[in-house]
């Protein structure tokens, strides 16, 4: 059963327990109020459903550029409470797994440049028939092709085959709609820990083609901005983890 919609938006619910939130508010009320207001500014938007908001946050916390275990666990729990199915969460996790490949978009051209400077073989071989078929299948499934993939396609055909299988798995067998999956991809490409413009532009374009609205995409951007509050959330838990067997109690003035 889903939790009460307004309760799920309450900033204090993201801490380990209510005592942590109370201790933070007692220790520095204006700071806690500012953090709470920032959280509410994103969570009170209505273009996305509570389920979709939490799935976006699952992606933001679990993507390779973040790898925030505490945040991932928190938002998987909240996503399930908001009505997501385990298959939806698995769809998100597989969809974002190829993000680490973006490093090769940067690394392979550097290798080829340095090979050329050293007078070594820097030519791109023609694609194998098998690799060409995989590329064609990828384009047919995803409807897009980033030029950054071309070097990998030519130089690393076996890796490219495995990457393409991973990159199309959720798109052919996942539980999310195409629009929802594009919104997930927008989130991980716009977040401050990544900011991958070619992918962001491509996924915005695809999201719009599959019915996403401007406000839905803006809401994803606001959720991505909430990542800045993780320092406060995890720091607060570390400071005032009452009842967890560690942390400290808030200081009170001596009389």
SEFIDO-628529 format. One record per atom (N, C-alpha, C): z, x, y. Coordinates in pm, whole numbers, padded with zeros to 5 digits. Each point is the difference from the previous one (the first is absolute). Layout:
N
{{Z,X,Y}}
...
//
This chain:
255
{{00000,00085,-00120}}
{{00000,-00085,00120}}
{{00000,00089,00125}}
{{-00079,-00039,00101}}
{{-00005,00077,00123}}
{{00126,-00018,00081}}
{{00040,00106,00069}}
{{00114,-00013,00090}}
{{-00040,-00081,00122}}
{{00101,-00046,00070}}
{{-00023,-00069,00126}}
{{-00086,00087,00091}}
{{-00104,-00059,00057}}
{{-00098,00074,00080}}
{{00066,00076,00113}}
{{00090,-00066,00074}}
{{00062,00066,00114}}
{{00097,00110,-00045}}
{{00070,-00022,-00110}}
{{00093,00100,-00051}}
{{-00073,00129,-00036}}
{{-00119,-00011,-00056}}
{{-00077,00117,-00040}}
{{-00044,00083,00120}}
{{-00005,-00065,00116}}
{{-00043,00071,00121}}
{{00116,00070,00071}}
{{00121,-00028,-00042}}
{{00119,00055,00064}}
{{00007,00150,-00025}}
{{00008,00079,00105}}
{{00004,00145,-00012}}
{{00118,00047,-00084}}
{{00111,-00066,00012}}
{{00120,00044,-00072}}
{{-00018,-00008,-00152}}
{{-00098,-00077,-00048}}
{{-00020,-00013,-00144}}
{{-00065,00123,-00062}}
{{-00050,00094,00080}}
{{-00068,00116,-00058}}
{{00098,00111,-00037}}
{{00124,-00011,00042}}
{{00099,00102,-00034}}
{{00058,-00027,-00138}}
{{00070,00099,-00053}}
{{00055,-00012,-00136}}
{{00095,-00118,-00013}}
{{00075,-00026,00104}}
{{00087,-00117,00001}}
{{00030,-00037,00145}}
{{00058,-00116,00018}}
{{00025,-00049,00136}}
{{00102,00086,00073}}
{{00087,00067,-00076}}
{{00100,00085,00066}}
{{-00065,00114,00076}}
{{-00111,00051,-00051}}
{{-00070,00108,00070}}
{{-00051,-00049,00135}}
{{-00065,-00116,-00001}}
{{-00053,-00056,00125}}
{{00113,-00028,00099}}
{{00111,-00054,-00050}}
{{00114,-00028,00088}}
{{00057,00128,00060}}
{{00007,00106,-00081}}
{{00053,00127,00049}}
{{-00092,00061,00105}}
{{-00129,-00011,-00020}}
{{-00096,00052,00097}}
{{00012,-00075,00132}}
{{00010,-00131,-00008}}
{{00013,-00080,00122}}
{{00130,00032,00073}}
{{00104,00026,-00075}}
{{00129,00032,00061}}
{{-00005,00139,00065}}
{{-00067,00095,-00066}}
{{-00002,00138,00049}}
{{-00083,00015,00126}}
{{-00110,-00072,00009}}
{{-00089,00013,00116}}
{{-00083,-00126,00013}}
{{00060,-00103,00056}}
{{-00063,-00132,00007}}
{{-00137,00001,00068}}
{{-00017,00065,00117}}
{{-00132,-00003,00065}}
{{-00110,00064,-00085}}
{{00036,00107,-00072}}
{{-00100,00066,-00085}}
{{-00039,-00090,-00117}}
{{00098,-00063,-00060}}
{{-00028,-00088,-00113}}
{{-00081,-00121,00045}}
{{00032,-00052,00116}}
{{-00074,-00115,00053}}
{{-00146,00036,00025}}
{{-00025,00122,00054}}
{{-00137,00042,00027}}
{{-00078,00015,-00130}}
{{00062,00061,-00102}}
{{-00066,00016,-00129}}
{{-00028,-00136,-00063}}
{{00098,-00091,00009}}
{{-00018,-00134,-00057}}
{{-00113,-00075,00069}}
{{-00008,00011,00131}}
{{-00106,-00069,00075}}
{{-00138,00052,-00038}}
{{-00009,00132,-00023}}
{{-00129,00058,-00038}}
{{-00041,-00051,-00138}}
{{00094,-00006,-00094}}
{{-00028,-00055,-00132}}
{{-00047,-00145,00011}}
{{00072,-00079,00079}}
{{-00033,-00141,00014}}
{{-00138,-00021,00063}}
{{-00040,00090,00089}}
{{-00129,-00016,00067}}
{{-00115,-00001,-00100}}
{{00014,00077,-00107}}
{{-00104,00003,-00103}}
{{00021,-00109,-00105}}
{{00124,-00020,-00042}}
{{00026,-00093,-00109}}
{{-00007,-00147,00043}}
{{00000,-00028,00128}}
{{-00006,-00139,00046}}
{{-00144,-00048,00020}}
{{-00099,00087,-00018}}
{{-00139,-00043,00013}}
{{-00039,-00086,-00121}}
{{-00086,-00097,00020}}
{{-00029,-00098,-00105}}
{{-00141,00005,-00056}}
{{-00082,00096,00040}}
{{-00136,00004,-00054}}
{{00002,00035,-00148}}
{{00095,00083,-00042}}
{{00016,00036,-00141}}
{{00113,-00081,-00060}}
{{-00013,-00034,-00127}}
{{00109,-00068,-00070}}
{{00114,00099,-00025}}
{{00123,-00050,-00022}}
{{00109,00092,-00036}}
{{-00034,00087,-00120}}
{{-00065,-00057,-00099}}
{{-00042,00077,-00118}}
{{-00092,00114,00040}}
{{-00099,-00028,00085}}
{{-00096,00102,00037}}
{{00063,00106,00088}}
{{00091,-00041,00089}}
{{00071,00099,00083}}
{{00071,00102,-00088}}
{{00070,-00051,-00103}}
{{00076,00091,-00085}}
{{-00091,00087,-00086}}
{{-00113,-00053,-00045}}
{{-00093,00083,-00077}}
{{-00059,00111,00087}}
{{-00028,-00030,00126}}
{{-00046,00104,00093}}
{{00108,00108,00014}}
{{00125,-00041,00012}}
{{00109,00096,00013}}
{{00021,00080,-00128}}
{{-00024,-00061,-00116}}
{{00002,00076,-00125}}
{{-00104,00112,00006}}
{{-00120,-00034,00044}}
{{-00106,00101,00010}}
{{00037,00111,00097}}
{{00054,-00037,00114}}
{{00033,00098,00103}}
{{00107,00099,-00048}}
{{00098,-00049,-00075}}
{{00108,00086,-00044}}
{{-00035,00080,-00124}}
{{-00087,-00052,-00084}}
{{-00028,00067,-00127}}
{{-00125,00087,00002}}
{{-00080,-00007,00107}}
{{-00120,00082,00006}}
{{00036,00148,00003}}
{{-00090,00085,-00048}}
{{00028,00142,-00017}}
{{00041,00069,00130}}
{{-00044,-00052,00113}}
{{00035,00062,00127}}
{{00141,-00035,00046}}
{{00064,-00094,-00070}}
{{00137,-00040,00033}}
{{00097,00033,-00113}}
{{-00029,-00053,-00119}}
{{00085,00021,-00119}}
{{00148,-00022,00030}}
{{00027,-00116,00052}}
{{00137,-00038,00037}}
{{00057,-00088,-00112}}
{{00077,00061,-00090}}
{{00050,-00072,-00116}}
{{00091,-00116,00039}}
{{00089,00023,00096}}
{{00092,-00106,00041}}
{{-00076,-00117,00060}}
{{-00097,00029,00086}}
{{-00079,-00106,00061}}
{{-00086,-00072,-00102}}
{{-00057,00074,-00096}}
{{-00082,-00062,-00104}}
{{00081,-00098,-00082}}
{{00118,00042,-00045}}
{{00085,-00088,-00079}}
{{00040,-00123,00080}}
{{00035,00022,00126}}
{{00043,-00111,00086}}
{{-00110,-00105,00013}}
{{-00123,00045,00028}}
{{-00105,-00097,00030}}
{{-00067,-00056,-00125}}
{{00010,00068,-00113}}
{{-00041,-00064,-00125}}
{{00094,-00116,-00030}}
{{00130,00023,00015}}
{{00096,-00109,-00021}}
{{-00027,-00115,00094}}
{{-00021,00031,00127}}
{{-00024,-00105,00099}}
{{-00132,-00072,-00025}}
{{-00102,00073,-00046}}
{{-00129,-00062,-00030}}
{{00014,-00101,-00114}}
{{00072,00037,-00104}}
{{00022,-00092,-00111}}
{{00078,-00122,00045}}
{{00099,00021,00086}}
{{00078,-00112,00052}}
{{-00083,-00090,00090}}
{{-00105,00056,00060}}
{{-00088,-00079,00088}}
{{-00113,-00068,-00075}}
{{-00003,00016,-00133}}
{{-00099,-00073,-00079}}
{{-00108,00084,-00063}}
{{00000,00131,00022}}
{{-00098,00087,-00063}}
{{00029,00009,-00150}}
{{-00105,00021,-00077}}
{{00014,00023,-00143}}
{{00001,00150,-00028}}
{{00058,00043,-00113}}
{{-00008,00142,-00035}}
{{-00143,00053,00000}}
{{-00096,-00083,-00041}}
{{-00140,00043,00000}}
{{-00050,00029,00141}}
{{00053,-00072,00100}}
{{-00039,00026,00139}}
{{00049,00138,00044}}
{{00123,00031,-00037}}
{{00056,00131,00036}}
{{-00079,00111,-00068}}
{{-00032,-00019,-00128}}
{{-00078,00100,-00072}}
{{-00138,00017,00062}}
{{-00060,-00109,00045}}
{{-00129,00007,00069}}
{{00011,00090,00123}}
{{00105,-00020,00079}}
{{00022,00082,00119}}
{{00012,00148,-00038}}
{{00081,00029,-00102}}
{{00028,00139,-00036}}
{{-00124,00073,-00051}}
{{-00085,-00070,-00074}}
{{-00123,00062,-00048}}
{{-00103,00011,00112}}
{{-00004,-00099,00088}}
{{-00094,00003,00113}}
{{00023,00121,00088}}
{{00127,00036,00023}}
{{00029,00109,00093}}
{{00003,00137,-00068}}
{{-00005,00004,-00133}}
{{00009,00128,-00071}}
{{-00108,00100,00041}}
{{-00126,-00043,00023}}
{{-00103,00099,00036}}
{{00014,00060,00140}}
{{00102,-00039,00075}}
{{00017,00054,00135}}
{{00007,00152,-00001}}
{{00060,00058,-00104}}
{{00013,00146,-00006}}
{{-00136,00068,-00003}}
{{-00103,-00071,-00044}}
{{-00135,00058,-00001}}
{{-00051,00030,00140}}
{{00057,-00063,00102}}
{{-00044,00026,00137}}
{{00016,00147,00037}}
{{00091,00069,-00067}}
{{00015,00143,00025}}
{{-00126,00077,-00038}}
{{-00071,-00049,-00101}}
{{-00123,00068,-00041}}
{{-00112,-00020,00102}}
{{00004,-00111,00073}}
{{-00099,-00020,00106}}
{{00010,00111,00104}}
{{00120,00053,00017}}
{{00023,00111,00091}}
{{-00024,00135,-00067}}
{{00045,00013,-00125}}
{{00001,00130,-00066}}
{{-00136,00046,-00050}}
{{-00078,-00089,-00059}}
{{-00128,00042,-00058}}
{{-00096,00055,00105}}
{{-00018,-00063,00116}}
{{-00087,00060,00102}}
{{00048,00137,00047}}
{{00131,00022,00005}}
{{00051,00132,00037}}
{{-00041,00103,-00104}}
{{00013,-00036,-00128}}
{{-00043,00090,-00107}}
{{-00148,00034,00014}}
{{-00084,-00099,00022}}
{{-00144,00025,00008}}
{{-00034,00086,00121}}
{{00071,-00020,00110}}
{{-00022,00082,00119}}
{{00035,00146,-00025}}
{{00113,00021,-00069}}
{{00044,00136,-00028}}
{{-00086,00068,-00105}}
{{-00050,-00076,-00097}}
{{-00094,00055,-00097}}
{{-00126,00049,00070}}
{{-00050,-00081,00092}}
{{-00120,00039,00073}}
{{00025,00125,00084}}
{{00116,00007,00066}}
{{00033,00117,00082}}
{{00013,00126,-00085}}
{{00041,-00016,-00126}}
{{00016,00115,-00090}}
{{-00129,00035,-00072}}
{{-00108,-00072,00029}}
{{-00127,00027,-00064}}
{{-00007,-00046,-00144}}
{{00084,-00096,-00037}}
{{00001,-00052,-00136}}
{{-00068,-00137,-00005}}
{{-00013,-00051,-00121}}
{{-00072,-00126,-00020}}
{{00072,-00113,00074}}
{{-00068,-00057,00099}}
{{00055,-00112,00076}}
{{-00095,-00118,-00002}}
{{-00084,-00007,-00102}}
{{-00096,-00109,-00012}}
{{00063,-00116,-00077}}
{{-00037,-00121,00040}}
{{00044,-00118,-00072}}
{{-00099,-00029,-00112}}
{{00045,-00002,-00125}}
{{-00093,-00028,-00111}}
{{-00044,-00145,00001}}
{{-00113,-00028,-00060}}
{{-00042,-00141,-00011}}
{{00097,-00074,-00090}}
{{00017,-00129,00023}}
{{00095,-00076,-00084}}
{{-00050,-00014,-00142}}
{{00094,-00003,-00093}}
{{-00037,-00027,-00138}}
{{-00032,-00149,-00013}}
{{-00079,-00038,-00099}}
{{-00028,-00143,-00019}}
{{00127,-00082,-00019}}
{{00098,00057,-00072}}
{{00125,-00073,-00023}}
{{00076,-00021,00131}}
{{00005,00106,00082}}
{{00070,-00012,00128}}
{{-00070,-00101,00091}}
{{-00132,00000,00000}}
{{-00075,-00094,00082}}
{{00029,-00144,-00042}}
{{00010,-00023,-00131}}
{{00031,-00134,-00049}}
{{00139,-00043,00045}}
{{00096,00094,-00004}}
{{00136,-00031,00042}}
{{00003,-00031,00149}}
{{-00075,00077,00077}}
{{-00008,-00028,00144}}
{{-00058,-00139,00026}}
{{-00108,-00032,-00071}}
{{-00062,-00132,00018}}
{{00097,-00111,-00037}}
{{00075,00020,-00109}}
{{00098,-00101,-00041}}
{{00111,-00013,00103}}
{{00043,00113,00057}}
{{00104,-00003,00103}}
{{-00047,-00082,00120}}
{{-00121,00027,00046}}
{{-00053,-00072,00117}}
{{-00015,-00149,-00032}}
{{-00041,-00030,-00121}}
{{-00016,-00141,-00038}}
{{00136,-00071,-00002}}
{{00104,00070,-00045}}
{{00134,-00060,-00008}}
{{00067,-00009,00135}}
{{-00005,00109,00076}}
{{00074,00008,00126}}
{{-00085,-00040,00121}}
{{-00131,00009,-00012}}
{{-00088,-00038,00110}}
{{-00006,00100,00113}}
{{00058,00119,-00018}}
{{00004,00101,00105}}
{{-00015,00138,-00063}}
{{-00031,00097,00087}}
{{-00005,00140,-00044}}
{{00028,00088,00120}}
{{00109,00077,-00007}}
{{00032,00094,00106}}
{{-00079,00129,-00022}}
{{-00060,00051,00105}}
{{-00078,00123,-00013}}
{{00086,00117,-00048}}
{{00132,-00007,00025}}
{{00089,00108,-00045}}
{{00004,00011,-00152}}
{{-00038,-00106,-00071}}
{{-00001,00004,-00146}}
{{-00119,00075,-00056}}
{{-00101,00020,00081}}
{{-00125,00057,-00051}}
{{00019,00139,-00059}}
{{00077,00085,00069}}
{{00020,00136,-00050}}
{{00074,-00002,-00134}}
{{00100,-00087,-00014}}
{{00074,-00010,-00126}}
{{-00091,-00051,-00110}}
{{-00081,-00097,00032}}
{{-00096,-00058,-00094}}
{{-00095,00107,-00054}}
{{-00044,00091,00086}}
{{-00095,00103,-00041}}
{{00068,00117,-00073}}
{{00114,00043,00050}}
{{00062,00124,-00047}}
{{00098,-00019,-00115}}
{{00061,-00117,-00010}}
{{00107,-00022,-00097}}
{{-00025,-00128,-00078}}
{{-00105,-00009,-00078}}
{{-00039,-00127,-00064}}
{{00107,-00056,-00094}}
{{00071,00086,-00075}}
{{00102,-00053,-00092}}
{{00118,-00057,00077}}
{{00042,00073,00103}}
{{00108,-00052,00086}}
{{-00046,-00128,00068}}
{{-00123,-00001,00048}}
{{-00053,-00117,00069}}
{{00001,-00123,-00092}}
{{-00031,00020,-00128}}
{{00001,-00112,-00095}}
{{00141,-00058,-00014}}
{{00100,00089,-00012}}
{{00138,-00047,-00013}}
{{00048,-00066,00128}}
{{-00035,00059,00114}}
{{00038,-00057,00129}}
{{-00062,-00137,00020}}
{{-00125,-00014,-00035}}
{{-00068,-00128,00018}}
{{00060,-00109,-00088}}
{{00040,00038,-00120}}
{{00065,-00098,-00088}}
{{00131,-00047,00061}}
{{00078,00095,00055}}
{{00125,-00036,00065}}
{{-00024,-00082,00126}}
{{-00106,00035,00074}}
{{-00028,-00064,00129}}
{{-00060,-00139,-00013}}
{{-00041,-00037,-00119}}
{{-00059,-00133,-00020}}
{{00086,-00088,-00091}}
{{00104,00058,-00062}}
{{00077,-00076,-00099}}
{{00059,-00128,00057}}
{{00072,00011,00112}}
{{00062,-00120,00056}}
{{-00104,-00093,00062}}
{{-00110,00056,00045}}
{{-00105,-00081,00063}}
{{-00071,-00087,-00102}}
{{00002,00040,-00127}}
{{-00065,-00080,-00104}}
{{00100,-00078,-00085}}
{{00126,00049,-00008}}
{{00096,-00064,-00090}}
{{00130,-00041,00069}}
{{00015,00026,00129}}
{{00126,-00028,00069}}
{{00022,-00146,00031}}
{{00124,-00032,00034}}
{{00038,-00139,00028}}
{{-00015,-00040,00146}}
{{-00007,00098,00090}}
{{-00014,-00032,00142}}
{{-00141,-00048,00031}}
{{-00014,-00075,00109}}
{{-00134,-00035,00047}}
{{-00063,00122,00066}}
{{-00130,-00005,00019}}
{{-00068,00112,00063}}
{{00053,00022,00142}}
{{00024,-00107,00073}}
{{00053,00014,00136}}
{{00137,00065,-00004}}
{{00086,-00043,-00090}}
{{00134,00056,-00008}}
{{-00005,00150,-00030}}
{{-00089,00038,-00090}}
{{-00009,00141,-00036}}
{{-00053,00083,00116}}
{{-00091,-00055,00077}}
{{-00049,00072,00118}}
{{00111,00017,00103}}
{{00087,-00099,00013}}
{{00113,00012,00092}}
{{00097,00108,-00045}}
{{00018,00012,-00131}}
{{00083,00108,-00054}}
{{-00061,00135,00035}}
{{-00131,00013,-00017}}
{{-00069,00126,00030}}
{{00006,00032,00150}}
{{-00010,-00102,00084}}
{{00014,00020,00144}}
{{00137,00058,00031}}
{{00103,-00052,-00065}}
{{00137,00046,00027}}
{{00015,00149,-00028}}
{{-00046,00046,-00116}}
{{00023,00140,-00035}}
{{-00090,00095,00078}}
{{-00112,-00050,00051}}
{{-00088,00087,00079}}
{{00038,00004,00147}}
{{00081,-00096,00047}}
{{00039,00000,00141}}
{{00139,00059,00023}}
{{00080,00014,-00105}}
{{00139,00040,00017}}
{{00010,00142,00055}}
{{00107,00027,00073}}
{{00017,00127,00073}}
{{-00003,00120,-00093}}
{{00038,-00018,-00126}}
{{-00001,00112,-00094}}
{{-00139,00032,-00055}}
{{-00099,-00077,00041}}
{{-00135,00023,-00054}}
{{-00108,-00006,00108}}
{{-00018,-00116,00061}}
{{-00097,-00019,00110}}
{{-00140,00051,-00038}}
{{-00057,-00060,-00105}}
{{-00132,00039,-00050}}
{{-00105,-00094,00058}}
{{-00062,00041,00109}}
{{-00088,-00089,00077}}
{{-00124,-00048,-00077}}
{{-00070,00086,-00077}}
{{-00118,-00051,-00071}}
{{00034,-00114,-00096}}
{{00109,00016,-00076}}
{{00040,-00106,-00090}}
{{00049,-00123,00073}}
{{00073,00021,00109}}
{{00051,-00113,00079}}
{{-00114,-00086,00051}}
{{-00101,00064,00059}}
{{-00114,-00075,00052}}
{{-00071,-00077,-00111}}
{{-00018,00067,-00115}}
{{-00068,-00064,-00112}}
{{00078,-00122,-00050}}
{{00131,00015,-00014}}
{{00080,-00111,-00055}}
{{00018,-00113,00102}}
{{00004,00031,00128}}
{{00002,-00107,00100}}
{{-00130,-00080,-00008}}
{{-00111,00072,-00010}}
{{-00130,-00068,-00010}}
{{-00004,-00090,-00123}}
{{00045,00051,-00115}}
{{-00002,-00079,-00123}}
{{00097,-00118,00007}}
{{00116,00023,00062}}
{{00098,-00109,00012}}
{{-00057,-00114,00083}}
{{-00065,00034,00110}}
{{-00061,-00103,00084}}
{{-00110,-00075,-00076}}
{{-00077,00072,-00079}}
{{-00106,-00063,-00080}}
{{00057,-00096,-00103}}
{{00125,00023,-00042}}
{{00061,-00085,-00102}}
{{00103,-00097,00058}}
{{-00012,-00026,00130}}
{{00077,-00109,00059}}
{{00126,00038,00074}}
{{00033,00127,00011}}
{{00120,00040,00074}}
{{-00019,-00029,00148}}
{{00107,-00035,00067}}
{{-00004,-00027,00144}}
{{00052,00121,00078}}
{{-00029,00001,00127}}
{{00050,00107,00086}}
{{00153,00004,-00005}}
{{00064,-00116,00002}}
{{00145,-00002,00002}}
{{00060,00051,-00130}}
{{-00063,-00029,-00112}}
{{00050,00053,-00127}}
{{-00002,00153,00001}}
{{-00108,00056,00051}}
{{-00010,00146,00006}}
{{00099,00058,00099}}
{{00018,-00066,00114}}
{{00101,00045,00096}}
{{00141,-00006,-00061}}
{{00025,-00102,-00081}}
{{00130,-00010,-00065}}
{{00021,00115,-00099}}
{{-00106,00040,-00069}}
{{00010,00117,-00088}}
{{00034,00125,00081}}
{{-00064,00014,00116}}
{{00031,00115,00086}}
{{00148,00001,00039}}
{{00054,-00117,00034}}
{{00141,-00007,00039}}
{{00092,00036,-00116}}
{{-00036,-00042,-00121}}
{{00080,00037,-00117}}
{{-00004,00151,-00022}}
{{-00115,00060,00022}}
{{-00011,00145,-00013}}
{{00091,00071,00100}}
{{00015,-00058,00118}}
{{00087,00060,00101}}
{{00147,-00006,-00039}}
{{00036,-00094,-00089}}
{{00140,-00009,-00044}}
{{00045,00124,-00078}}
{{-00096,00080,-00046}}
{{00036,00121,-00073}}
{{00090,00090,00084}}
{{-00012,-00010,00133}}
{{00084,00081,00087}}
{{00148,-00035,-00011}}
{{00031,-00121,-00046}}
{{00140,-00041,-00015}}
{{00066,00055,-00126}}
{{-00078,00061,-00089}}
{{00060,00051,-00123}}
{{00105,00106,00027}}
{{-00016,00076,00108}}
{{00102,00099,00034}}
{{00132,-00069,00030}}
{{-00007,-00114,00066}}
{{00122,-00075,00034}}
{{00058,-00069,-00123}}
{{-00087,-00060,-00081}}
{{00047,-00075,-00117}}
{{00066,00094,-00101}}
{{-00068,00107,-00036}}
{{00057,00090,-00100}}
{{00116,00081,00057}}
{{-00012,00035,00129}}
{{00112,00069,00063}}
{{00124,-00087,00008}}
{{-00022,-00128,00030}}
{{00112,-00094,00005}}
{{00066,-00016,-00134}}
{{-00081,-00009,-00106}}
{{00057,-00009,-00134}}
{{00081,00125,-00033}}
{{-00049,00116,00041}}
{{00072,00125,-00028}}
{{00130,00008,00079}}
{{00000,-00050,00122}}
{{00120,00004,00084}}
{{00107,-00097,-00047}}
{{-00042,-00122,-00031}}
{{00097,-00107,-00022}}
{{-00026,-00075,-00131}}
{{-00016,00072,-00108}}
{{-00025,-00065,-00129}}
{{00132,-00047,-00059}}
{{00063,-00095,00065}}
{{00130,-00052,-00042}}
{{-00011,-00061,-00139}}
{{00096,00036,-00084}}
{{00003,-00056,-00134}}
{{-00094,00068,-00096}}
{{-00070,00107,00044}}
{{-00094,00068,-00088}}
{{00059,00132,-00053}}
{{00121,00031,00041}}
{{00062,00121,-00050}}
{{-00037,00124,00079}}
{{-00068,-00018,00114}}
{{-00031,00113,00085}}
{{-00023,-00051,00140}}
{{-00022,00089,00093}}
{{-00017,-00040,00138}}
{{00134,-00001,00070}}
{{-00002,-00045,00124}}
{{00122,-00001,00079}}
{{00017,-00135,00064}}
{{00119,-00029,00035}}
{{00029,-00122,00075}}
{{-00019,00027,00147}}
{{-00038,-00099,00080}}
{{-00015,00021,00143}}
{{00131,00040,00065}}
{{-00009,00090,00096}}
{{00119,00046,00070}}
{{00049,-00106,00099}}
{{00128,-00009,00015}}
{{00058,-00090,00101}}
{{00077,00082,00099}}
{{00011,-00050,00121}}
{{00072,00072,00104}}
{{00150,00002,-00029}}
{{00061,00116,00031}}
{{00144,00010,-00017}}
{{00071,-00065,00118}}
{{00112,-00061,-00026}}
{{00076,-00064,00107}}
{{00130,00075,00024}}
//
